[in-house]
Amino acid sequence: MKATSKAQQKAAGAALSAKRGETKPSELYDSSKDMYGSMSEEELEEMASTQRKGKPQKRAND
């Protein structure tokens, strides 16, 4: 799954960092904490690697 916004991409990067043991899971907030618990390292890596260029800062409400 690709990130749909810059904020989502950054949250995935933070969660991925915690999954890899580079940061503490207790330092995560909101979306990144949810992603940490519900997504695999591979899923987070794919989302975090999405290019930011052309993405909105936040996802539009559907």
C-alpha positions in Angstrom: 0.0 0.0 0.0 1.4 3.4 -0.9 1.0 6.5 1.3 -1.6 8.9 0.2 -0.2 11.9 2.0 3.1 13.3 3.4 1.7 12.9 6.9 0.9 9.2 6.3 4.4 8.6 4.9 6.1 10.2 7.9 3.9 8.2 10.3 4.9 5.0 8.5 8.5 6.0 8.8 8.3 6.5 12.5 6.5 3.2 13.0 9.1 1.4 10.9 11.9 2.9 13.0 10.2 1.5 16.1 9.7 -1.9 14.5 13.5 -2.0 13.7 14.4 -1.1 17.3 15.9 2.3 16.3 13.4 4.2 18.4 11.2 3.2 21.4 7.5 2.3 20.7 6.6 4.5 23.6 7.8 7.6 21.7 5.2 7.0 18.9 2.0 9.1 18.7 -1.5 8.5 17.3 -1.3 7.2 13.7 2.3 5.9 13.9 1.4 4.0 17.1 -1.6 2.4 15.3 0.5 1.5 12.3 3.2 0.0 14.6 0.7 -2.4 16.1 -1.3 -3.3 13.0 1.2 -3.5 10.1 4.2 -5.7 9.3 7.7 -4.3 8.7 7.3 -5.0 5.0 4.1 -3.0 4.8 5.5 -0.1 6.7 8.6 -0.1 4.5 6.5 0.1 1.4 4.4 2.9 2.8 7.4 4.8 4.1 9.3 4.6 0.8 6.5 6.3 -1.1 7.8 9.5 -2.8 6.5 12.7 -1.1 6.6 14.8 -4.2 3.1 15.7 -5.4 1.4 14.4 -2.3 -0.8 16.6 -0.2 0.3 17.4 3.4 -2.8 15.6 4.8 -5.2 13.2 3.2 -8.5 14.8 2.1 -11.5 13.6 4.1 -13.5 11.0 2.1 
